[in-house]
Amino acid sequence: MPIVDRRDFGGRFPVKENSQRLANYRYLEIQLMEMIGGWSHTTPELAYKAAFGYQVYDHAQAATMLGERLYELRSGRERQEPATDEFAHLCEHVWNLDTTVERLVAVYRVLEPHLVSTYVYHADATDPLADAPTSRMLRQTAAMDQAHVAWGQAVLDSLTQEPEARRKALEVQSDLEQRLVECGGVTGQGIESHWLAFHSAREADRSATRVKRGKGGYRFSKTPPPLPHPVVEEPFWFSDDLSDFAVYEAEDEWSLEGFRGKFHQLLYGEVETTDRMGKMIAEFPDLPWEMRVELAHQMWDEARHIEIVAKACEELMGTELGYGPWSLVWWWMQNEDDPLKRITVTNSWAEANLMQTLRIWRERAAERGYERIAELADYLQADELTHVKLATRWIRRMVEDDPEERDELVRWGQGAVERIEGFHNPGTEVGAVHFTFLQRPPSGRVHQSSVIGE
């Protein structure tokens, strides 16, 4: 059988340069993961929060694939580095942008299009045989990032329909593109072309000499000011007045009206959990990479839950979103400096409690013939088990040699649960609280909660 092989040996990048570039790409993928995650709780629109949740996990997956290829090229699996300090300063500038439009312009018109273009260039320029794994991986990640660009462009078109808004967006884009060119792009090598129109252009297409970097380099933190609650769009509203929550009560708890109140409160929990996962990813870059990927996966799950629960409220129960209040008793934990405290109550108690709640909802919905509601509750319960296991496994691993820290988490968590229950069920005596990272339940009466939480 005749074979035509058009591939030539040889590419533009030896192994060392290949590895350096992949480490530069991984740095930007992680920066995007952290920025988009960290912006979620200050972005009002629920639809954008949900999209951010999906994309944060995409960037985590891309960074993981880049790390695997780095390992195959005899480099560190978790290696990530900006090509220059100037590029790191550019990322810091983007992180500090204030408005939704500015942030979307930065990511979807500047940084991600540049990353897609760079990936395709690298895949074309590397050795098609010897470096086929890099080429294949980069084309996959380019396609994933290009999908984000398409989403962001559509959103920006809808947000900048007025001439003045469009002009301001273009000004931000122009400024950022200039900064990107001045710092040499993600690789520090300049904005590289894909194809040469004629032979004499080759001389101008040679890569710049790489800046030699030590083990240090510029780093910046992504810690936003503490807020009393996430930023959300109208008509959603917050209340610390228990009487406002009477709107969720129904004469028949398991009627459609009863389920409406339950799912509407659950929606708020899904939004807050999406936001808190993104906030943790941004604020704690030194957590183990495997844990950060799991946090990103949970953010993706919670973003999907926003869509599921909101759609169920509107289409299955005839609910107008925002008709009832949003509680203030959960978010304060997300301002804690200890990441394990943030998941002690929310993952290791509240989501374990929610698993039991969803099981009851599924059973009662099935009894009433609400098959779709029962099915959705079943799927949501399956995801919650994954999130409980996340906290159980990582807290155990990180405090196994420090029983004092474990006891402090329990003490702190007990107080947090008492604060939550004190709002929803005033006067109720809270017994010992069981957190799933403990090897066995506490002795005596273990507290069971009816609170619909995160």
One Martini backbone bead per residue (centre of mass of N, CA, C, O) as a GRO file, in nm:
protein
  454
    1MET     BB    1   0.092   0.039   0.027
    2PRO     BB    2   0.088   0.354  -0.029
    3ILE     BB    3   0.298   0.617   0.119
    4VAL     BB    4   0.249   0.948   0.257
    5ASP     BB    5   0.514   1.156   0.396
    6ARG     BB    6   0.514   1.505   0.508
    7ARG     BB    7   0.704   1.475   0.731
    8ASP     BB    8   0.949   1.641   0.926
    9PHE     BB    9   1.225   1.661   1.072
   10GLY     BB   10   1.199   1.896   1.295
   11GLY     BB   11   1.214   2.188   1.503
   12ARG     BB   12   1.223   2.481   1.700
   13PHE     BB   13   1.234   2.284   1.970
   14PRO     BB   14   1.393   2.197   2.217
   15VAL     BB   15   1.346   2.058   2.515
   16LYS     BB   16   1.405   2.307   2.690
   17GLU     BB   17   1.221   2.511   2.540
   18ASN     BB   18   0.967   2.352   2.562
   19SER     BB   19   0.951   2.356   2.873
   20GLN     BB   20   0.947   2.661   2.912
   21ARG     BB   21   0.682   2.707   2.762
   22LEU     BB   22   0.498   2.524   2.929
   23ALA     BB   23   0.547   2.683   3.193
   24ASN     BB   24   0.421   2.945   3.083
   25TYR     BB   25   0.141   2.831   3.022
   26ARG     BB   26   0.075   2.728   3.305
   27TYR     BB   27   0.077   2.997   3.440
   28LEU     BB   28  -0.167   3.117   3.281
   29GLU     BB   29  -0.377   2.904   3.348
   30ILE     BB   30  -0.364   2.959   3.655
   31GLN     BB   31  -0.433   3.254   3.646
   32LEU     BB   32  -0.713   3.214   3.520
   33MET     BB   33  -0.827   3.034   3.737
   34GLU     BB   34  -0.794   3.244   3.971
   35MET     BB   35  -0.936   3.491   3.854
   36ILE     BB   36  -1.213   3.374   3.787
   37GLY     BB   37  -1.265   3.260   4.066
   38GLY     BB   38  -1.217   3.537   4.229
   39TRP     BB   39  -1.459   3.693   4.068
   40SER     BB   40  -1.732   3.555   4.125
   41HIS     BB   41  -1.829   3.706   4.405
   42THR     BB   42  -1.818   4.000   4.222
   43THR     BB   43  -2.030   3.875   4.021
   44PRO     BB   44  -2.364   3.913   3.977
   45GLU     BB   45  -2.414   3.710   3.755
   46LEU     BB   46  -2.523   3.388   3.739
   47ALA     BB   47  -2.433   3.308   3.451
   48TYR     BB   48  -2.131   3.378   3.499
   49LYS     BB   49  -2.071   3.199   3.737
   50ALA     BB   50  -2.126   2.938   3.588
   51ALA     BB   51  -1.913   2.974   3.365
   52PHE     BB   52  -1.671   2.996   3.554
   53GLY     BB   53  -1.689   2.711   3.671
   54TYR     BB   54  -1.620   2.566   3.409
   55GLN     BB   55  -1.347   2.719   3.339
   56VAL     BB   56  -1.178   2.657   3.584
   57TYR     BB   57  -1.164   2.352   3.523
   58ASP     BB   58  -1.032   2.376   3.248
   59HIS     BB   59  -0.767   2.508   3.351
   60ALA     BB   60  -0.690   2.277   3.537
   61GLN     BB   61  -0.665   2.065   3.313
   62ALA     BB   62  -0.454   2.211   3.144
   63ALA     BB   63  -0.236   2.222   3.367
   64THR     BB   64  -0.217   1.915   3.397
   65MET     BB   65  -0.128   1.846   3.107
   66LEU     BB   66   0.126   2.019   3.111
   67GLY     BB   67   0.256   1.871   3.350
   68GLU     BB   68   0.279   1.593   3.215
   69ARG     BB   69   0.467   1.689   2.984
   70LEU     BB   70   0.692   1.795   3.161
   71TYR     BB   71   0.761   1.522   3.285
   72GLU     BB   72   0.835   1.386   3.005
   73LEU     BB   73   1.067   1.631   2.975
   74ARG     BB   74   1.225   1.638   3.256
   75SER     BB   75   1.026   1.796   3.440
   76GLY     BB   76   0.818   1.962   3.638
   77ARG     BB   77   0.487   1.905   3.696
   78GLU     BB   78   0.458   2.199   3.873
   79ARG     BB   79   0.558   2.384   3.667
   80GLN     BB   80   0.567   2.750   3.692
   81GLU     BB   81   0.629   3.043   3.474
   82PRO     BB   82   0.719   3.341   3.399
   83ALA     BB   83   0.912   3.482   3.161
   84THR     BB   84   0.844   3.756   3.310
   85ASP     BB   85   0.779   4.010   3.525
   86GLU     BB   86   0.599   4.171   3.330
   87PHE     BB   87   0.384   3.951   3.298
   88ALA     BB   88   0.305   3.939   3.595
   89HIS     BB   89   0.211   4.236   3.605
   90LEU     BB   90  -0.015   4.200   3.403
   91CYS     BB   91  -0.179   4.000   3.573
   92GLU     BB   92  -0.220   4.194   3.807
   93HIS     BB   93  -0.373   4.406   3.651
   94VAL     BB   94  -0.610   4.225   3.577
   95TRP     BB   95  -0.700   4.143   3.864
   96ASN     BB   96  -0.758   4.470   3.936
   97LEU     BB   97  -0.998   4.486   3.789
   98ASP     BB   98  -1.335   4.603   3.833
   99THR     BB   99  -1.507   4.529   3.591
  100THR     BB  100  -1.667   4.311   3.396
  101VAL     BB  101  -1.578   4.419   3.120
  102GLU     BB  102  -1.275   4.436   3.174
  103ARG     BB  103  -1.235   4.137   3.243
  104LEU     BB  104  -1.344   4.018   2.977
  105VAL     BB  105  -1.148   4.155   2.790
  106ALA     BB  106  -0.885   4.043   2.907
  107VAL     BB  107  -0.955   3.738   2.860
  108TYR     BB  108  -1.135   3.723   2.566
  109ARG     BB  109  -0.940   3.946   2.393
  110VAL     BB  110  -0.638   3.870   2.501
  111LEU     BB  111  -0.526   3.620   2.663
  112GLU     BB  112  -0.669   3.378   2.523
  113PRO     BB  113  -0.606   3.443   2.226
  114HIS     BB  114  -0.300   3.433   2.273
  115LEU     BB  115  -0.292   3.138   2.369
  116VAL     BB  116  -0.410   3.006   2.121
  117SER     BB  117  -0.202   3.111   1.918
  118THR     BB  118   0.044   2.983   2.064
  119TYR     BB  119  -0.042   2.689   2.050
  120VAL     BB  120  -0.059   2.665   1.742
  121TYR     BB  121   0.227   2.745   1.682
  122HIS     BB  122   0.366   2.522   1.844
  123ALA     BB  123   0.231   2.280   1.702
  124ASP     BB  124   0.357   2.362   1.418
  125ALA     BB  125   0.677   2.401   1.510
  126THR     BB  126   0.714   2.136   1.605
  127ASP     BB  127   0.789   1.818   1.613
  128PRO     BB  128   0.572   1.587   1.459
  129LEU     BB  129   0.714   1.331   1.599
  130ALA     BB  130   0.885   1.374   1.863
  131ASP     BB  131   0.637   1.601   1.958
  132ALA     BB  132   0.337   1.492   1.942
  133PRO     BB  133   0.222   1.527   2.235
  134THR     BB  134   0.230   1.836   2.237
  135SER     BB  135   0.058   1.894   1.991
  136ARG     BB  136  -0.198   1.753   2.083
  137MET     BB  137  -0.240   1.902   2.354
  138LEU     BB  138  -0.252   2.195   2.239
  139ARG     BB  139  -0.503   2.153   2.061
  140GLN     BB  140  -0.694   2.090   2.292
  141THR     BB  141  -0.653   2.354   2.459
  142ALA     BB  142  -0.727   2.550   2.233
  143ALA     BB  143  -1.021   2.459   2.203
  144MET     BB  144  -1.107   2.526   2.491
  145ASP     BB  145  -1.029   2.830   2.485
  146GLN     BB  146  -1.199   2.908   2.235
  147ALA     BB  147  -1.472   2.866   2.374
  148HIS     BB  148  -1.435   3.099   2.570
  149VAL     BB  149  -1.407   3.325   2.363
  150ALA     BB  150  -1.688   3.296   2.240
  151TRP     BB  151  -1.842   3.355   2.497
  152GLY     BB  152  -1.715   3.635   2.566
  153GLN     BB  153  -1.794   3.780   2.304
  154ALA     BB  154  -2.099   3.753   2.335
  155VAL     BB  155  -2.119   3.904   2.603
  156LEU     BB  156  -1.986   4.171   2.510
  157ASP     BB  157  -2.192   4.238   2.292
  158SER     BB  158  -2.430   4.267   2.505
  159LEU     BB  159  -2.271   4.493   2.694
  160THR     BB  160  -2.183   4.684   2.412
  161GLN     BB  161  -2.424   4.838   2.246
  162GLU     BB  162  -2.326   5.096   2.328
  163PRO     BB  163  -2.100   5.315   2.211
  164GLU     BB  164  -1.956   5.386   2.481
  165ALA     BB  165  -1.907   5.096   2.580
  166ARG     BB  166  -1.740   5.009   2.332
  167ARG     BB  167  -1.518   5.219   2.357
  168LYS     BB  168  -1.413   5.135   2.639
  169ALA     BB  169  -1.344   4.843   2.564
  170LEU     BB  170  -1.133   4.919   2.343
  171GLU     BB  171  -0.942   5.069   2.532
  172VAL     BB  172  -0.872   4.832   2.711
  173GLN     BB  173  -0.768   4.647   2.489
  174SER     BB  174  -0.540   4.830   2.384
  175ASP     BB  175  -0.380   4.847   2.646
  176LEU     BB  176  -0.333   4.539   2.685
  177GLU     BB  177  -0.195   4.481   2.415
  178GLN     BB  178   0.045   4.666   2.466
  179ARG     BB  179   0.147   4.521   2.719
  180LEU     BB  180   0.188   4.246   2.584
  181VAL     BB  181   0.400   4.335   2.377
  182GLU     BB  182   0.610   4.464   2.577
  183CYS     BB  183   0.649   4.168   2.738
  184GLY     BB  184   0.635   3.926   2.505
  185GLY     BB  185   0.439   3.761   2.629
  186VAL     BB  186   0.418   3.442   2.755
  187THR     BB  187   0.736   3.386   2.648
  188GLY     BB  188   0.903   3.661   2.576
  189GLN     BB  189   0.921   3.638   2.230
  190GLY     BB  190   0.672   3.744   2.135
  191ILE     BB  191   0.464   3.775   1.853
  192GLU     BB  192   0.407   3.492   1.678
  193SER     BB  193   0.419   3.345   1.375
  194HIS     BB  194   0.303   3.096   1.150
  195TRP     BB  195   0.368   3.226   0.864
  196LEU     BB  196   0.563   3.252   0.564
  197ALA     BB  197   0.549   3.428   0.268
  198PHE     BB  198   0.872   3.454   0.257
  199HIS     BB  199   1.204   3.400   0.282
  200SER     BB  200   1.306   3.692   0.386
  201ALA     BB  201   1.134   3.668   0.668
  202ARG     BB  202   1.310   3.483   0.854
  203GLU     BB  203   1.499   3.682   1.002
  204ALA     BB  204   1.247   3.817   1.172
  205ASP     BB  205   1.159   3.517   1.310
  206ARG     BB  206   1.343   3.513   1.533
  207SER     BB  207   1.402   3.449   1.841
  208ALA     BB  208   1.445   3.563   2.132
  209THR     BB  209   1.628   3.606   2.397
  210ARG     BB  210   1.633   3.471   2.692
  211VAL     BB  211   1.555   3.530   3.009
  212LYS     BB  212   1.729   3.500   3.294
  213ARG     BB  213   1.618   3.299   3.569
  214GLY     BB  214   1.552   3.241   3.871
  215LYS     BB  215   1.370   3.109   4.141
  216GLY     BB  216   1.213   3.348   4.148
  217GLY     BB  217   1.015   3.620   4.121
  218TYR     BB  218   0.718   3.755   4.058
  219ARG     BB  219   0.462   3.798   4.309
  220PHE     BB  220   0.104   3.768   4.378
  221SER     BB  221  -0.192   3.837   4.534
  222LYS     BB  222  -0.555   3.706   4.575
  223THR     BB  223  -0.700   3.925   4.804
  224PRO     BB  224  -0.990   4.021   4.875
  225PRO     BB  225  -1.204   4.192   5.025
  226PRO     BB  226  -1.415   4.156   5.269
  227LEU     BB  227  -1.746   4.017   5.269
  228PRO     BB  228  -2.081   3.955   5.374
  229HIS     BB  229  -2.136   3.886   5.063
  230PRO     BB  230  -2.220   3.822   4.772
  231VAL     BB  231  -2.249   3.934   4.452
  232VAL     BB  232  -2.575   4.025   4.323
  233GLU     BB  233  -2.847   4.034   4.141
  234GLU     BB  234  -3.129   4.129   4.043
  235PRO     BB  235  -3.375   4.035   4.291
  236PHE     BB  236  -3.173   3.972   4.496
  237TRP     BB  237  -3.170   3.917   4.862
  238PHE     BB  238  -3.086   4.015   5.196
  239SER     BB  239  -3.120   3.861   5.537
  240ASP     BB  240  -3.150   3.893   5.921
  241ASP     BB  241  -3.466   3.826   5.915
  242LEU     BB  242  -3.657   3.562   5.997
  243SER     BB  243  -3.944   3.656   5.897
  244ASP     BB  244  -3.873   3.656   5.587
  245PHE     BB  245  -3.874   3.323   5.573
  246ALA     BB  246  -4.187   3.259   5.564
  247VAL     BB  247  -4.222   3.242   5.248
  248TYR     BB  248  -4.126   2.924   5.246
  249GLU     BB  249  -4.380   2.836   5.362
  250ALA     BB  250  -4.604   2.547   5.380
  251GLU     BB  251  -4.877   2.363   5.439
  252ASP     BB  252  -4.745   2.164   5.224
  253GLU     BB  253  -4.429   2.048   5.217
  254TRP     BB  254  -4.483   1.833   4.947
  255SER     BB  255  -4.549   2.035   4.759
  256LEU     BB  256  -4.477   2.250   4.515
  257GLU     BB  257  -4.453   2.484   4.713
  258GLY     BB  258  -4.253   2.345   4.903
  259PHE     BB  259  -4.032   2.293   4.687
  260ARG     BB  260  -3.987   2.581   4.609
  261GLY     BB  261  -3.857   2.675   4.878
  262LYS     BB  262  -3.626   2.470   4.882
  263PHE     BB  263  -3.491   2.534   4.605
  264HIS     BB  264  -3.446   2.835   4.648
  265GLN     BB  265  -3.247   2.797   4.885
  266LEU     BB  266  -3.051   2.612   4.730
  267LEU     BB  267  -2.956   2.813   4.521
  268TYR     BB  268  -2.791   2.987   4.716
  269GLY     BB  269  -2.592   2.763   4.793
  270GLU     BB  270  -2.475   2.717   4.507
  271VAL     BB  271  -2.363   2.998   4.467
  272GLU     BB  272  -2.179   3.015   4.718
  273THR     BB  273  -2.009   2.762   4.646
  274THR     BB  274  -1.895   2.863   4.386
  275ASP     BB  275  -1.759   3.114   4.511
  276ARG     BB  276  -1.585   2.970   4.736
  277MET     BB  277  -1.410   2.803   4.548
  278GLY     BB  278  -1.286   3.038   4.388
  279LYS     BB  279  -1.166   3.184   4.635
  280MET     BB  280  -0.974   2.955   4.722
  281ILE     BB  281  -0.810   2.934   4.461
  282ALA     BB  282  -0.700   3.229   4.476
  283GLU     BB  283  -0.591   3.242   4.796
  284PHE     BB  284  -0.451   2.923   4.774
  285PRO     BB  285  -0.171   2.841   4.592
  286ASP     BB  286  -0.027   2.627   4.817
  287LEU     BB  287  -0.190   2.411   4.766
  288PRO     BB  288  -0.235   2.122   4.657
  289TRP     BB  289  -0.294   2.048   4.338
  290GLU     BB  290  -0.503   1.821   4.374
  291MET     BB  291  -0.691   1.994   4.549
  292ARG     BB  292  -0.743   2.224   4.344
  293VAL     BB  293  -0.879   2.046   4.134
  294GLU     BB  294  -1.114   1.962   4.320
  295LEU     BB  295  -1.221   2.247   4.362
  296ALA     BB  296  -1.277   2.295   4.062
  297HIS     BB  297  -1.474   2.062   4.032
  298GLN     BB  298  -1.678   2.172   4.236
  299MET     BB  299  -1.736   2.435   4.089
  300TRP     BB  300  -1.859   2.293   3.847
  301ASP     BB  301  -2.085   2.153   3.994
  302GLU     BB  302  -2.217   2.411   4.117
  303ALA     BB  303  -2.275   2.549   3.848
  304ARG     BB  304  -2.467   2.328   3.754
  305HIS     BB  305  -2.663   2.362   3.994
  306ILE     BB  306  -2.765   2.637   3.926
  307GLU     BB  307  -2.904   2.547   3.663
  308ILE     BB  308  -3.084   2.325   3.775
  309VAL     BB  309  -3.238   2.482   4.004
  310ALA     BB  310  -3.341   2.721   3.841
  311LYS     BB  311  -3.498   2.552   3.632
  312ALA     BB  312  -3.680   2.407   3.834
  313CYS     BB  313  -3.816   2.654   3.954
  314GLU     BB  314  -3.936   2.765   3.681
  315GLU     BB  315  -4.049   2.488   3.531
  316LEU     BB  316  -4.168   2.301   3.783
  317MET     BB  317  -4.271   2.556   4.006
  318GLY     BB  318  -4.324   2.858   3.913
  319THR     BB  319  -4.074   3.042   3.975
  320GLU     BB  320  -3.963   3.355   4.096
  321LEU     BB  321  -3.676   3.474   4.119
  322GLY     BB  322  -3.635   3.639   4.439
  323TYR     BB  323  -3.888   3.610   4.645
  324GLY     BB  324  -3.663   3.543   4.851
  325PRO     BB  325  -3.429   3.524   5.082
  326TRP     BB  326  -3.089   3.569   5.184
  327SER     BB  327  -2.854   3.447   5.375
  328LEU     BB  328  -2.590   3.555   5.632
  329VAL     BB  329  -2.466   3.275   5.784
  330TRP     BB  330  -2.222   3.171   5.575
  331TRP     BB  331  -1.997   3.367   5.444
  332TRP     BB  332  -1.799   3.446   5.679
  333MET     BB  333  -1.610   3.192   5.645
  334GLN     BB  334  -1.466   3.311   5.370
  335ASN     BB  335  -1.267   3.504   5.567
  336GLU     BB  336  -1.083   3.293   5.644
  337ASP     BB  337  -0.740   3.198   5.668
  338ASP     BB  338  -0.836   2.899   5.687
  339PRO     BB  339  -0.912   2.658   5.460
  340LEU     BB  340  -1.020   2.430   5.653
  341LYS     BB  341  -1.249   2.594   5.779
  342ARG     BB  342  -1.415   2.638   5.517
  343ILE     BB  343  -1.467   2.303   5.495
  344THR     BB  344  -1.572   2.197   5.763
  345VAL     BB  345  -1.873   2.295   5.740
  346THR     BB  346  -1.959   2.292   5.438
  347ASN     BB  347  -1.854   1.992   5.369
  348SER     BB  348  -1.837   1.818   5.658
  349TRP     BB  349  -2.154   1.903   5.719
  350ALA     BB  350  -2.361   2.040   5.522
  351GLU     BB  351  -2.331   1.830   5.283
  352ALA     BB  352  -2.401   1.587   5.452
  353ASN     BB  353  -2.680   1.693   5.530
  354LEU     BB  354  -2.783   1.730   5.234
  355MET     BB  355  -2.793   1.436   5.158
  356GLN     BB  356  -3.033   1.369   5.344
  357THR     BB  357  -3.227   1.577   5.235
  358LEU     BB  358  -3.232   1.471   4.937
  359ARG     BB  359  -3.341   1.195   5.004
  360ILE     BB  360  -3.613   1.293   5.110
  361TRP     BB  361  -3.702   1.444   4.859
  362ARG     BB  362  -3.700   1.204   4.671
  363GLU     BB  363  -3.911   1.034   4.823
  364ARG     BB  364  -4.145   1.248   4.829
  365ALA     BB  365  -4.161   1.300   4.525
  366ALA     BB  366  -4.227   1.009   4.442
  367GLU     BB  367  -4.493   0.986   4.606
  368ARG     BB  368  -4.621   1.241   4.430
  369GLY     BB  369  -4.503   1.218   4.119
  370TYR     BB  370  -4.214   1.382   4.107
  371GLU     BB  371  -3.987   1.265   3.906
  372ARG     BB  372  -3.794   1.498   3.834
  373ILE     BB  373  -3.728   1.587   4.121
  374ALA     BB  374  -3.616   1.315   4.213
  375GLU     BB  375  -3.386   1.297   4.007
  376LEU     BB  376  -3.237   1.557   4.083
  377ALA     BB  377  -3.183   1.484   4.380
  378ASP     BB  378  -3.008   1.239   4.311
  379TYR     BB  379  -2.782   1.386   4.157
  380LEU     BB  380  -2.705   1.587   4.379
  381GLN     BB  381  -2.628   1.375   4.591
  382ALA     BB  382  -2.387   1.254   4.439
  383ASP     BB  383  -2.213   1.512   4.444
  384GLU     BB  384  -2.198   1.558   4.752
  385LEU     BB  385  -2.024   1.314   4.815
  386THR     BB  386  -1.769   1.421   4.676
  387HIS     BB  387  -1.740   1.677   4.862
  388VAL     BB  388  -1.711   1.528   5.127
  389LYS     BB  389  -1.459   1.364   5.050
  390LEU     BB  390  -1.270   1.595   5.006
  391ALA     BB  391  -1.260   1.695   5.301
  392THR     BB  392  -1.195   1.435   5.446
  393ARG     BB  393  -0.925   1.371   5.305
  394TRP     BB  394  -0.767   1.649   5.341
  395ILE     BB  395  -0.789   1.692   5.641
  396ARG     BB  396  -0.660   1.432   5.729
  397ARG     BB  397  -0.388   1.473   5.581
  398MET     BB  398  -0.322   1.773   5.716
  399VAL     BB  399  -0.381   1.657   6.044
  400GLU     BB  400  -0.255   1.375   6.128
  401ASP     BB  401   0.005   1.525   6.291
  402ASP     BB  402  -0.231   1.736   6.430
  403PRO     BB  403  -0.451   1.721   6.681
  404GLU     BB  404  -0.485   2.021   6.754
  405GLU     BB  405  -0.596   2.114   6.483
  406ARG     BB  406  -0.836   1.927   6.473
  407ASP     BB  407  -0.968   2.034   6.737
  408GLU     BB  408  -0.997   2.325   6.634
  409LEU     BB  409  -1.193   2.260   6.405
  410VAL     BB  410  -1.415   2.151   6.587
  411ARG     BB  411  -1.455   2.395   6.766
  412TRP     BB  412  -1.514   2.597   6.541
  413GLY     BB  413  -1.746   2.437   6.405
  414GLN     BB  414  -1.939   2.434   6.642
  415GLY     BB  415  -1.977   2.742   6.652
  416ALA     BB  416  -2.086   2.773   6.363
  417VAL     BB  417  -2.338   2.596   6.393
  418GLU     BB  418  -2.463   2.757   6.625
  419ARG     BB  419  -2.498   3.014   6.457
  420ILE     BB  420  -2.685   2.897   6.241
  421GLU     BB  421  -2.904   2.777   6.430
  422GLY     BB  422  -2.964   3.045   6.586
  423PHE     BB  423  -3.118   3.162   6.344
  424HIS     BB  424  -3.320   2.932   6.239
  425ASN     BB  425  -3.328   2.800   6.563
  426PRO     BB  426  -3.423   2.944   6.816
  427GLY     BB  427  -3.334   2.778   7.123
  428THR     BB  428  -3.173   2.551   7.015
  429GLU     BB  429  -3.009   2.271   7.107
  430VAL     BB  430  -2.673   2.196   7.047
  431GLY     BB  431  -2.510   1.938   6.989
  432ALA     BB  432  -2.298   1.738   6.880
  433VAL     BB  433  -2.079   1.759   6.605
  434HIS     BB  434  -2.038   1.595   6.296
  435PHE     BB  435  -1.739   1.532   6.126
  436THR     BB  436  -1.615   1.347   5.859
  437PHE     BB  437  -1.300   1.351   5.954
  438LEU     BB  438  -1.385   1.179   6.168
  439GLN     BB  439  -1.363   0.852   6.272
  440ARG     BB  440  -1.589   0.926   6.495
  441PRO     BB  441  -1.846   0.988   6.662
  442PRO     BB  442  -1.964   1.147   6.906
  443SER     BB  443  -2.067   1.134   7.208
  444GLY     BB  444  -2.389   1.122   7.224
  445ARG     BB  445  -2.569   1.371   7.099
  446VAL     BB  446  -2.629   1.418   6.762
  447HIS     BB  447  -2.660   1.661   6.542
  448GLN     BB  448  -2.961   1.751   6.368
  449SER     BB  449  -3.045   1.910   6.057
  450SER     BB  450  -3.283   2.141   5.866
  451VAL     BB  451  -3.086   2.302   5.716
  452ILE     BB  452  -3.044   2.480   5.414
  453GLY     BB  453  -2.745   2.462   5.263
  454GLU     BB  454  -2.436   2.397   5.095
   0.00000   0.00000   0.00000
